[in-house]
């Protein structure tokens, strides 16, 4: 196993941000320092972007605990400390405590693995210890296109380090389908009351992405469903005509980061355009603006729509990045192994190639830190030992590694 040490300094980030809120007299400058892509956009409030780094520097050690893995998209810890991982091309594996990948788990349904599609997130049922049930999202090929779907199954493991899925059932399908290969999302997160939040994308292209504003479309939404795939009681549009009853919030772009915070609420980070990645705490029935309201610009450099960053009846992001970090994977840190991170959100970065640590105060980002891993980070989880585990990947696919971040 390879071990190396690094100091959180914020100087290794290639993507970048400029004004420093006076949160603390001795706070260091922001992680991001390069000019924003949208030069004429101003934050709506102090600290909405480019928060300072905290005064204290801490040493974080990194250790590769598994390598030579297929191109992974997600991981989840099993109760015994092993890791269940999803490979983008459509296979599930169990990673032993020694970092060895077992044989592919049998019974995984076919996935659409073109472009950004594939086998996506995985989550254990709240009663996994008794039921053995897991939930996973994937890009599904359909007669009229493709889209993000969610399935449940019972995971049965064997002594050879593999296993099989039984009672596989697709419980939810994002509709309408679309014949494209981008912006499927997707993350899964269980609320304390047992609701399953499902995040998806708006399929990227200019024609379907406008449906992020339509309640009769499932593009660009967050859903809240039961473990059987039904609308969860109390959903904001459950009784509204011409609205999908599973919708929790709307106006999202491409959501690949989601977790439940210490407050018991859903928190997300979604991909912006060229600039405009944003942290939100999505609330019932609220509109988060895309594509009518956003920070950042089109990849061409032109404004998105009319270039509006604020509009009545749409929510401001709690925090945003311009240029982007390209967020994927997210965890809330509530362990003791790295006490300085207690209560922070950990967000993987595909462009920043590391883990962004967001220290919160009164639902605002007080400080931002960064640990460079020099590889694209696809997922982030907190292990049973209190260490942080990051799934890394090479640009364009290739092999993945799992890296442990700790103070020991």
RORORO-963687 format. One line per 5 residues: their letters; for each residue x, y, z of C-alpha. Coordinates in nm, 2 decimals, always signed. Each point is the difference from the previous one (the first is absolute). Example, Ala and Ser with C-alpha at 12.3 -4.5 7.8 and 13.67 -1.06 7.14 Angstrom:
BEGIN
AS	+1.23:-0.45:+0.78  +0.14:+0.34:-0.07;
This chain:
BEGIN
XXXXX	+0.00:+0.00:+0.00  +0.12:+0.35:-0.09  +0.01:+0.26:+0.28  +0.07:+0.37:-0.04  -0.06:+0.31:+0.21;
XXXXX	-0.12:+0.34:-0.11  -0.09:+0.33:+0.17  -0.34:+0.17:-0.07  +0.12:+0.32:-0.16  -0.25:+0.06:-0.28;
XXXXX	+0.28:+0.08:-0.24  -0.03:-0.33:-0.20  -0.34:+0.08:-0.16  +0.02:+0.06:-0.37  -0.36:+0.12:-0.03;
XXXXX	-0.05:+0.32:+0.18  -0.20:+0.34:+0.19  +0.10:+0.43:+0.19  -0.16:+0.20:+0.29  +0.05:-0.12:+0.35;
XXXXX	-0.28:+0.04:+0.26  +0.13:+0.10:+0.34  -0.12:-0.31:+0.18  +0.31:-0.01:+0.22  +0.29:+0.24:+0.06;
XXXXX	+0.26:-0.27:-0.08  -0.19:-0.18:-0.28  +0.20:-0.08:-0.31  -0.09:+0.08:-0.35  -0.25:-0.20:-0.20;
XXXXX	+0.08:-0.33:-0.17  -0.09:+0.13:-0.34  +0.19:+0.30:-0.13  -0.03:+0.01:-0.38  -0.24:+0.24:-0.17;
XXXXX	-0.36:-0.12:-0.03  -0.14:-0.09:-0.34  -0.29:+0.24:+0.05  +0.19:+0.32:+0.08  -0.30:+0.23:+0.04;
XXXXX	-0.20:-0.21:+0.25  +0.00:+0.09:+0.36  -0.10:-0.23:+0.29  -0.34:+0.07:+0.17  +0.16:+0.02:+0.34;
XXXXX	+0.33:-0.01:+0.18  +0.16:-0.34:+0.01  -0.21:-0.15:-0.28  +0.32:-0.08:-0.19  +0.37:+0.00:+0.07;
XXXXX	-0.02:-0.06:+0.38  +0.33:+0.02:+0.18  +0.20:-0.29:+0.12  +0.00:-0.05:+0.38  +0.30:+0.13:+0.19;
XXXXX	+0.12:-0.34:+0.11  +0.19:-0.23:-0.24  -0.04:-0.37:+0.07  +0.21:-0.29:-0.13  -0.21:-0.26:-0.19;
XXXXX	+0.16:-0.33:-0.10  -0.12:-0.18:-0.31  +0.02:-0.38:-0.06  -0.10:-0.20:-0.30  -0.21:-0.28:+0.14;
XXXXX	-0.11:-0.16:-0.33  +0.12:+0.05:-0.35  -0.02:-0.16:-0.34  -0.38:+0.02:+0.02  -0.24:+0.04:-0.29;
XXXXX	-0.13:+0.35:-0.07  -0.21:+0.06:+0.31  -0.29:+0.24:+0.05  -0.10:-0.06:+0.36  +0.08:-0.19:+0.32;
XXXXX	-0.18:-0.08:+0.32  +0.13:-0.16:+0.32  -0.16:-0.33:+0.11  -0.06:-0.06:+0.37  +0.31:-0.23:+0.02;
XXXXX	+0.23:+0.27:-0.13  +0.03:-0.13:-0.36  -0.09:+0.23:-0.29  -0.27:-0.05:-0.26  +0.09:+0.18:-0.32;
XXXXX	-0.17:+0.08:-0.33  +0.20:-0.01:-0.32  -0.13:+0.24:-0.27  -0.01:-0.27:-0.26  -0.26:-0.20:+0.19;
XXXXX	+0.17:-0.22:+0.26  -0.02:-0.01:+0.38  +0.29:-0.13:+0.21  +0.08:-0.04:+0.37  +0.34:+0.13:+0.11;
XXXXX	+0.15:-0.20:+0.29  +0.16:+0.17:+0.30  +0.33:-0.09:-0.17  -0.09:+0.21:-0.31  -0.07:-0.29:-0.23;
XXXXX	-0.30:+0.01:-0.24  -0.22:-0.31:+0.00  -0.16:-0.15:-0.31  -0.28:+0.20:-0.16  -0.33:-0.04:+0.19;
XXXXX	-0.26:-0.19:-0.20  -0.34:+0.13:-0.09  +0.07:+0.37:-0.07  -0.23:+0.12:-0.28  +0.12:+0.13:-0.33;
XXXXX	+0.11:+0.36:+0.00  +0.04:+0.26:-0.27  +0.37:+0.08:+0.04  +0.06:+0.25:-0.28  +0.13:+0.35:+0.06;
XXXXX	-0.08:+0.10:+0.36  -0.24:-0.29:+0.04  +0.07:-0.32:+0.19  -0.05:-0.16:+0.34  -0.02:+0.29:+0.23;
XXXXX	-0.06:+0.04:+0.38  -0.06:-0.27:+0.26  -0.15:+0.02:+0.35  -0.08:-0.25:+0.28  -0.36:-0.01:+0.12;
XXXXX	-0.04:+0.14:+0.35  -0.08:-0.35:+0.12  +0.27:-0.17:-0.20  +0.12:-0.20:+0.30  -0.33:-0.18:+0.00;
XXXXX	-0.12:+0.02:-0.36  +0.33:-0.01:-0.20  -0.16:+0.24:-0.24  +0.19:+0.25:-0.21  -0.11:+0.28:-0.24;
XXXXX	+0.19:+0.11:-0.31  -0.05:+0.25:-0.28  +0.10:-0.06:-0.36  -0.05:+0.13:-0.35  -0.26:-0.23:-0.16;
XXXXX	-0.05:-0.06:-0.37  -0.37:+0.03:-0.10  -0.20:-0.03:-0.32  -0.04:+0.38:-0.02  +0.35:+0.10:+0.11;
XXXXX	+0.17:-0.04:+0.34  -0.02:+0.15:+0.35  +0.10:-0.04:+0.36  -0.17:-0.28:+0.19  +0.01:-0.13:+0.35;
XXXXX	-0.01:-0.37:+0.10  -0.01:-0.19:+0.32  +0.14:-0.35:+0.07  +0.11:-0.23:+0.27  +0.37:-0.05:+0.02;
XXXXX	+0.11:-0.36:+0.08  +0.38:-0.03:+0.05  +0.21:-0.32:-0.01  +0.32:-0.13:+0.14  +0.19:+0.07:-0.32;
XXXXX	-0.03:+0.38:+0.04  -0.29:+0.03:-0.25  -0.37:-0.05:+0.00  -0.32:+0.06:-0.18  -0.30:+0.23:-0.01;
XXXXX	-0.34:-0.16:+0.06  -0.35:+0.15:-0.04  +0.13:+0.27:-0.22  -0.27:+0.26:-0.07  +0.01:+0.33:-0.18;
XXXXX	-0.20:+0.22:+0.24  +0.02:+0.34:-0.18  +0.07:+0.14:-0.34  +0.08:+0.36:-0.09  -0.23:+0.11:-0.28;
XXXXX	-0.01:+0.11:-0.27  +0.27:-0.21:-0.16  +0.25:+0.18:-0.23  +0.23:-0.13:-0.27  +0.32:+0.15:+0.14;
XXXXX	+0.31:-0.11:+0.19  +0.05:+0.29:+0.25  -0.12:+0.12:+0.35  -0.16:-0.30:+0.16  +0.10:+0.11:+0.35;
XXXXX	-0.04:-0.19:+0.24  +0.03:-0.04:+0.37  -0.21:-0.18:+0.26  -0.05:+0.11:+0.36  -0.23:-0.13:+0.28;
XXXXX	-0.16:+0.25:+0.23  -0.04:-0.07:+0.38  -0.37:-0.08:-0.06  +0.09:-0.26:-0.27  -0.07:+0.21:-0.32;
XXXXX	+0.23:-0.07:-0.29  +0.12:+0.32:-0.18  +0.10:-0.06:-0.36  +0.19:+0.27:-0.19  +0.02:+0.00:-0.38;
XXXXX	+0.11:+0.23:-0.28  -0.18:+0.20:-0.27  +0.17:-0.19:-0.29  +0.22:+0.30:-0.09  -0.12:+0.09:-0.35;
XXXXX	-0.18:+0.33:-0.05  -0.34:-0.14:-0.10  -0.05:-0.24:+0.29  +0.18:+0.20:+0.27  -0.28:+0.26:+0.01;
XXXXX	-0.22:-0.27:+0.14  +0.18:+0.05:+0.33  -0.26:+0.27:+0.05  -0.30:-0.22:-0.08  -0.18:-0.20:+0.27;
XXXXX	-0.14:-0.25:-0.25  +0.36:-0.10:-0.09  +0.25:-0.19:+0.21  +0.30:+0.17:-0.16  +0.21:+0.21:+0.23;
XXXXX	-0.17:-0.10:+0.32  +0.05:-0.15:+0.35  -0.26:-0.27:+0.08  -0.11:-0.13:+0.34  -0.14:-0.35:-0.01;
XXXXX	-0.08:-0.30:+0.22  +0.21:-0.31:-0.01  -0.27:-0.14:-0.23  +0.04:+0.29:-0.24  -0.32:+0.19:+0.09;
XXXXX	-0.03:+0.37:+0.07  +0.10:+0.06:+0.37  -0.28:+0.14:+0.22  +0.01:+0.37:+0.02  +0.17:+0.07:-0.33;
XXXXX	-0.06:+0.35:-0.11  -0.17:-0.08:-0.34  -0.17:-0.32:+0.10  -0.35:+0.13:-0.06  +0.08:+0.25:-0.27;
XXXXX	-0.14:-0.06:-0.35  +0.25:-0.04:-0.28  +0.29:-0.05:+0.24  +0.20:-0.31:+0.07  -0.08:-0.08:+0.36;
XXXXX	+0.34:-0.14:+0.08  +0.17:+0.34:-0.05  +0.16:+0.16:+0.30  +0.17:+0.31:-0.17  +0.06:+0.13:-0.35;
XXXXX	+0.23:+0.21:-0.21  +0.31:-0.21:+0.04  +0.27:-0.07:-0.26  +0.20:-0.32:+0.06  +0.01:-0.13:+0.36;
XXXXX	+0.29:-0.24:+0.08  +0.05:+0.10:+0.36  -0.25:-0.06:+0.28  +0.00:-0.09:+0.37  -0.20:+0.04:+0.32;
XXXXX	+0.14:+0.27:+0.23  +0.02:+0.00:+0.37  -0.33:+0.19:+0.00  -0.17:-0.30:-0.16  -0.06:+0.19:-0.32;
XXXXX	+0.11:-0.07:-0.36  +0.30:+0.20:-0.12  +0.12:-0.01:-0.36  +0.27:+0.14:-0.23  -0.08:+0.02:-0.37;
XXXXX	+0.20:+0.05:-0.31  -0.03:+0.35:-0.14  +0.08:+0.10:-0.36  +0.34:+0.16:-0.05  +0.01:+0.13:+0.36;
XXXXX	-0.30:-0.02:+0.23  +0.04:-0.33:+0.19  -0.23:+0.05:+0.30  -0.06:-0.12:+0.35  -0.37:-0.01:+0.10;
XXXXX	-0.22:-0.13:+0.28  -0.30:-0.09:-0.23  -0.33:+0.07:+0.16  -0.35:-0.12:-0.08  -0.15:+0.15:-0.31;
XXXXX	+0.27:+0.26:-0.05  +0.15:+0.10:-0.34  +0.38:+0.02:-0.03  +0.00:+0.18:-0.33  +0.16:-0.20:-0.27;
XXXXX	+0.02:+0.09:-0.29  -0.16:+0.34:+0.05  +0.21:+0.10:+0.30  +0.36:-0.10:+0.05  +0.35:+0.11:+0.07;
XXXXX	+0.26:-0.07:-0.26  -0.02:+0.00:-0.38  -0.06:-0.24:-0.29  +0.30:-0.21:-0.10  +0.03:+0.23:-0.30;
XXXXX	+0.04:+0.30:+0.23  -0.33:+0.15:-0.09  -0.26:+0.07:+0.28  -0.24:-0.27:+0.10  -0.33:+0.13:-0.11;
XXXXX	-0.01:+0.37:+0.10  +0.29:-0.04:+0.24  -0.22:+0.04:+0.30  +0.13:-0.10:+0.35  -0.29:+0.11:+0.21;
XXXXX	-0.38:-0.02:-0.06  -0.30:+0.01:+0.22  -0.14:-0.34:+0.09  +0.33:-0.18:-0.05  +0.25:-0.09:+0.27;
XXXXX	+0.35:+0.12:+0.03  +0.27:-0.26:+0.05  +0.15:-0.01:+0.34  +0.35:-0.01:-0.17  +0.13:-0.01:-0.35;
XXXXX	+0.33:-0.05:-0.19  +0.11:+0.18:-0.31  +0.22:-0.15:-0.15  -0.15:-0.34:+0.08  +0.12:-0.28:+0.21;
XXXXX	-0.23:-0.25:-0.19  -0.16:-0.16:+0.31  -0.06:-0.37:+0.03  -0.06:-0.18:+0.32  -0.07:+0.16:+0.34;
XXXXX	+0.01:-0.10:+0.37  -0.08:+0.17:+0.33  +0.28:-0.05:+0.25  -0.13:-0.09:+0.35  +0.29:-0.22:+0.12;
XXXXX	+0.28:+0.07:+0.24  +0.31:-0.12:-0.18  +0.05:+0.35:-0.16  -0.15:+0.23:+0.26  +0.08:+0.31:-0.20;
XXXXX	-0.25:-0.12:-0.27  -0.29:-0.07:+0.24  -0.32:+0.14:-0.15  +0.15:+0.07:-0.34  -0.11:-0.12:-0.34;
XXXXX	+0.25:-0.18:-0.21  -0.04:+0.04:-0.38  +0.19:-0.19:-0.27  +0.14:+0.20:-0.29  +0.04:-0.13:-0.36;
XXXXX	+0.17:+0.31:-0.12  +0.15:+0.11:+0.33  +0.14:-0.36:+0.04  -0.04:-0.02:+0.37  -0.24:+0.04:+0.29;
XXXXX	-0.15:+0.33:+0.09  -0.09:+0.04:+0.37  -0.27:+0.25:+0.08  -0.02:+0.12:+0.36  -0.35:+0.12:+0.08;
XXXXX	-0.14:+0.26:+0.24  -0.36:+0.10:+0.01  -0.06:-0.17:-0.34  +0.28:+0.20:-0.17  +0.35:-0.10:-0.10;
XXXXX	+0.23:+0.15:+0.26  +0.32:-0.16:-0.13  +0.10:-0.21:-0.30  +0.30:-0.24:+0.00  +0.14:-0.23:-0.27;
XXXXX	+0.20:-0.32:-0.01  +0.16:-0.07:-0.34  +0.00:-0.36:-0.12  +0.12:+0.09:-0.35  -0.27:-0.22:-0.14;
XXXXX	-0.37:+0.05:-0.08  -0.21:-0.08:+0.31  -0.32:-0.18:-0.08  -0.14:-0.09:+0.34  +0.07:+0.08:+0.37;
XXXXX	-0.11:-0.20:+0.30  +0.08:-0.01:+0.38  +0.12:-0.34:+0.11  -0.09:-0.18:+0.32  +0.35:+0.09:+0.13;
XXXXX	-0.08:+0.37:-0.04  +0.25:+0.04:-0.29  -0.12:+0.15:-0.33  +0.01:-0.22:-0.31  +0.01:+0.15:-0.35;
XXXXX	-0.06:-0.19:-0.33  +0.24:+0.14:-0.27  -0.01:-0.05:-0.37  +0.21:+0.09:-0.31  -0.14:+0.24:-0.25;
XXXXX	-0.18:-0.19:-0.27  -0.05:-0.31:+0.21  +0.27:-0.25:+0.07  +0.08:-0.15:+0.34  -0.12:+0.14:+0.34;
XXXXX	+0.16:+0.01:+0.34  -0.14:+0.04:+0.35  +0.20:+0.24:+0.22  -0.03:+0.03:+0.38  +0.04:+0.34:+0.15;
XXX	+0.09:+0.02:+0.37  +0.21:+0.16:+0.27  +0.15:-0.33:+0.12;
